[in-house]
Amino acid sequence: MSSLSFVALVVLGPLIDVAFLLLLLVIGLIIIILLAKVFLFILPAGIIALVVWFLTGSVFWAGVAFLVVALISLLKR
């Protein structure tokens, strides 16, 4: 191994590590943002479904309420 390739490995090794770290950080932030958006989309429908389930005791009607609120939320966007 020549000394030039060793120097290139010593210099570029940490730079490649930092580049991969930044890439993974960006990917992680994108995943967190997407999960937050999905959670905020499901939250109102889930709350309404929970209220319907408490009032009626029926899982069927709670599911219908969830789907209706989710559909309205989709159409609103």
MODELLER restraints for C-alpha pairs under 7 A, 6 or more apart:
rsr = mdl.restraints
at = mdl.atoms
rsr.add(forms.Gaussian(group=physical.xy_distance, feature=features.Distance(at['CA:45:A'], at['CA:66:A']), mean=4.82, stdev=0.5))
rsr.add(forms.Gaussian(group=physical.xy_distance, feature=features.Distance(at['CA:45:A'], at['CA:69:A']), mean=5.12, stdev=0.5))
rsr.add(forms.Gaussian(group=physical.xy_distance, feature=features.Distance(at['CA:45:A'], at['CA:70:A']), mean=5.64, stdev=0.5))
rsr.add(forms.Gaussian(group=physical.xy_distance, feature=features.Distance(at['CA:46:A'], at['CA:66:A']), mean=6.12, stdev=0.5))
rsr.add(forms.Gaussian(group=physical.xy_distance, feature=features.Distance(at['CA:48:A'], at['CA:65:A']), mean=6.72, stdev=0.5))
rsr.add(forms.Gaussian(group=physical.xy_distance, feature=features.Distance(at['CA:48:A'], at['CA:66:A']), mean=6.69, stdev=0.5))
rsr.add(forms.Gaussian(group=physical.xy_distance, feature=features.Distance(at['CA:49:A'], at['CA:62:A']), mean=4.46, stdev=0.5))
rsr.add(forms.Gaussian(group=physical.xy_distance, feature=features.Distance(at['CA:49:A'], at['CA:63:A']), mean=6.49, stdev=0.5))
rsr.add(forms.Gaussian(group=physical.xy_distance, feature=features.Distance(at['CA:49:A'], at['CA:65:A']), mean=5.42, stdev=0.5))
rsr.add(forms.Gaussian(group=physical.xy_distance, feature=features.Distance(at['CA:49:A'], at['CA:66:A']), mean=5.04, stdev=0.5))
rsr.add(forms.Gaussian(group=physical.xy_distance, feature=features.Distance(at['CA:50:A'], at['CA:62:A']), mean=6.67, stdev=0.5))
rsr.add(forms.Gaussian(group=physical.xy_distance, feature=features.Distance(at['CA:52:A'], at['CA:61:A']), mean=6.91, stdev=0.5))
rsr.add(forms.Gaussian(group=physical.xy_distance, feature=features.Distance(at['CA:52:A'], at['CA:62:A']), mean=5.31, stdev=0.5))
rsr.add(forms.Gaussian(group=physical.xy_distance, feature=features.Distance(at['CA:53:A'], at['CA:59:A']), mean=6.09, stdev=0.5))
rsr.add(forms.Gaussian(group=physical.xy_distance, feature=features.Distance(at['CA:53:A'], at['CA:62:A']), mean=5.07, stdev=0.5))
